[in-house]
Amino acid sequence: MSEFTKKTEKELATLLAEKRQALRDFRFALSGGKAKNMKEGAVAKKAIAQILTETNARAQASKVVTK
């Protein structure tokens, strides 16, 4: 997770979009029978969850500061 803490919000948003697209591509390949690496889906899901966790943590931190 430390790799995501050093990125800006804009970088996290673009990385999130890339990972979501990779997951879509994996699911499409899986249904078509073209998926070779079955672990790729789990890795993409984990990265998406880590990015969302970091984004939400930053949002919560900014709420606490502004109150």
N, C-alpha and C positions, 0 to 999 in steps of 0.2 A: 504494500500500500504506500510505502514511502515514495515510490516513483510518481504517484498521483498528487501528493501533497506539494510537490515543487512546481506543478503546472498551474497556469492561470485558468480562470473560468472559461475563457474562449477556447483554450487548448483542450480542456476537459470536454467541452461541448462537441468539438470536432472529433475527438477521440471516441466519444460515446457514439456518435453517428457512424463512425467507421466500424466499431465493434458490433453495433446493431445490424449493419449491412452485412458484415461477415457472418453473423449468426443466421440472417435470412438466407444468404447464399449456401451456408452449410445445410440448412433445413431443406432447401430446394434440391441440393445435390443428394441428400439422403433419400428423399422421396423418389428421385430419379435413378437411384442405385449407383451414383457416381462418387459417393463419398468414400475416401480411402482412409482417412484418419478419424476414427470415431471419437477421439478425445478432444478434437477441435471445438466441438459444440460446448462441452463443459468448460473449456478454457475461456471461450468467448463469454459465456454466461457469468463466469467468475469475474472477469475483467469489467463487465457491465455493472455488476453489483458493487464492485470496489469503487468505480467511478461515481455511481449514484450515491454511495455512502459518503464519499468525500464531498460531493456537491451539497448533500443535505446537511452534513456537519458544518460546512461553511455558512449555509443559510441559517442554521440554528445559532451559530456564533454571532452572526450579524444581528439577529433578532434580539439576543440578550444584550448586546452592546447598545442598541438603539433605544431600548426601553429604559 
